[in-house]
């Protein structure tokens, strides 16, 4: 949302411009003037940019009682009762922190939080779908399905783009502020407020032998009231931005480079004779650099303009003089009041020449940004009690829209793991380290891919960051594509683009993001399916009943569930015998399904080639009744060349069980009659449901057997204690929310 909503009316069945303020109680007075019980909460109009153009000021309407959390000027809800001992404390209430809180809330680990983005990739929306929020996001703004690139006034490329096998085709545009509002509303539904104006003064982690069930001690201060408090937590998450205090406190190096590239960023409506002014893409100049165009809602455009460093250099030096280390490391916003919006527009016109741009509205937002490319040397403390996510863990250019899109993969990956450990469902010593190994590898790849494209757009030869000497245990990263600027040589530019998108198109959409082998994604040469362990789980179309079709992911929702996708062909022949072995194991208390919690932890999904009326009698005998009672049954009735069994390349005689993690990556797969492999696999990192961990060794993977009622008591305490978050350095202002 770029500006305040104008009055509207649906009196003719479709949205039209209206009059007045129809959302207020005064506009709905009845004839007898009955006073409604519900009263429209107070709103306020806030400037969206500190710097303006000659066309005036831009404001946006906000609702403090909804979006300002504990900083609301109005009374807080009576149900808000924060605890001083919590499961997870989140420092930073930007997208990464809010995403972690949302995921934990959907896992019944209720968060308590104290403490801006352009396009979201298909994988981002697939993740949000599992939390029930994808529809609200993907219907918000424009859909990007084409890209235009011009250089020196000539068309270099114009074609379809951002296509994949995901149900969410294209790049979906939404501002970070709008996304944060969606998250905040979801948290309110779970009785969670964001604690604004609260910062972390200090924290320390007690050693495991101390016997504390909440070993992270955090000292908080409310900047508004001056009040101080101490909170104890099982985990602390630092999502507090590129200058992260949490990362610095952990003394984790922020490896990488700080480039000499500056962007002037304008959110505005423009008047232009450029033929693709409202199409996603880039305009390049051999002499002056590059611009990136991102269409927004209501005719607005976000225009990134590479600035002349003779202008921005002195400004950056002035900023560095104040805090050289912080700015050198994290880059980011430059205090650039001496650079006007008109000067940035002038630079853009040099790049666009012979085409021209003019402002056609007040600025919705303006900033100057310096690009740094860095990755934290570790995303977790050695004891896995403190973790980094989002910009606190990695920063990079806007190329590829990786900032927001990488942060949700961090959030989804981390939240289900610390959620399970906080509830004593999984072993921290085994599960905890996988967050760093999986997400840091992906962040390093982002630097390579985003950085090489940035240098093409900006006509730059600035060296790429090299992390290979720090991560010798990882599989080799794909070699970044180097670009040597050559004025007027269109063939070289086209060859670069062709090779770059052939190698990276799926990665740019978030669907090519494999994880290295680990206890969660073990290496195996005897896979029951074609997709490897550690890759995105394919999402084919399926049928749910006589009246509903959809996608496989529709059955894999809920951040709290471990998904078991059971491919069972037509339920007959040799596969029926193998199914009988599986069903016997599902009923056996000593086998993995019952031992690790049954339906309270697992989400079994049966995929059959039968249609609904054929399936019912086939599940009524030979012990297969267990499948009918425990599984969501879906029907793989597409043609053989496009059905789910073919998508996963399942052997129709052997079938397959695929473990899909809560973040929708494949953990492992086995044939239907190899249940003992799942016993071993889950035994590596899950804790049996009838085991209770004492406070002294809680979260360390030690197990002691106790009765089921005691385990239930632990779960209820955990849910009641909640998750606390802190807005810390960057916070959320609930207004425009740009990076």
Beta strands, then each sheet from edge to edge (+ up, - down):
strand 1: 8-9
strand 2: 16-17
strand 3: 44-47
strand 4: 59-62
strand 5: 85-91
strand 6: 111-114
strand 7: 119-120
strand 8: 143-144
strand 9: 146-151
strand 10: 154-160
strand 11: 171-173
strand 12: 194-195
strand 13: 198-205
strand 14: 216-222
strand 15: 228-238
strand 16: 254-268
strand 17: 270-272
strand 18: 281-285
strand 19: 289-295
strand 20: 301-306
strand 21: 332-334
strand 22: 357-359
strand 23: 365-376
strand 24: 386-388
strand 25: 394-395
strand 26: 541-545
strand 27: 548-551
strand 28: 562-567
strand 29: 602-608
strand 30: 632-635
strand 31: 656-660
strand 32: 666-670
strand 33: 691-692
strand 34: 704-705
strand 35: 723-726
sheet 1: 1+ 2-
sheet 2: 3+ 4-
sheet 3: 12+ 6+ 35+ 5+ 15+ 14- 13+
sheet 4: 12+ 6+ 35+ 5+ 15+ 24+
sheet 5: 7+ 11- 8+
sheet 6: 10+ 9- 18- 19+ 20- 16+ 23- 21+
sheet 7: 10+ 9- 18- 19+ 20- 16+ 23- 25+
sheet 8: 17+ 22-
sheet 9: 26+ 27-
sheet 10: 30+ 29+ 28+ 31- 32+
sheet 11: 33+ 34-
end
